[in-house]
Amino acid sequence: MTVSFNNLDLHDINSNLCNFLKEKIAQNDISTYVLSLTT
């Protein structure tokens, strides 16, 4: 995932993060993602 901060505001960043997390949840990868953060 590449993010350009040139012309983005916080709302765009937040919506991009929400969409990213929704995709992760849909792929059932969120548990392994969280585990990788906590270990």
C-alpha positions, 0 to 999 in steps of 0.5 A, spaced: 500 500 500 502 506 497 500 513 500 502 520 498 501 525 503 502 531 498 494 532 497 491 528 502 487 531 508 486 527 515 479 525 512 482 522 506 487 518 510 482 516 515 477 513 510 483 510 506 485 506 513 478 504 514 477 501 507 484 498 508 482 495 515 475 493 512 479 489 506 483 485 511 477 483 515 474 481 509 480 477 508 480 474 515 487 477 515 486 481 521 487 476 526 494 475 524 495 482 523 494 484 530 498 478 532 504 481 528 503 487 532 502 484 539 508 480 538 
